């Protein structure tokens, strides 16, 4: 889907809201809405939105892991597993 075909003025959104919702629900994707010639908002189907949110969450976790590695906040896996087993046995 080409981005240029998914850019519409706000007047189009007002006049075709139900159609836009129906099409985005069926086809997925997004639409950029402009106001006074400037991009103002993006609307998208819920499935695409949820997928984007999950991707962002995974990227944040990955970035946190990279930062911890860079800061030297790491432990060998065997030490972590040993500590978890000891903790489990103590409970």
Phi, psi and omega in degrees: 000121181283136180300322183298334178276353182248024177250124182221150175286161181299330178297325177294319178299315180299318184279338187230029186305311182298318179296317180297313180299316180298314181293317178295324177296322180280312189267340186076184178098204185211169176218134177267129179253131180253155174222125184054039176080001180247140175296129183241318182216161173237131173247145181210162179289156186295324180297316177296321179297312181298319178297319179295320179295319178296318178298317179298319179297317179295320178295323177295318178298317179297316179297321177297317178298317178297317180297318179296322177296314180298327180274359179077017180271065182228158175222147175298145183302320182296326177292319179296314180298317179300314179298320178295318179295319179297318179296321180292320180292328180289334180280000000 
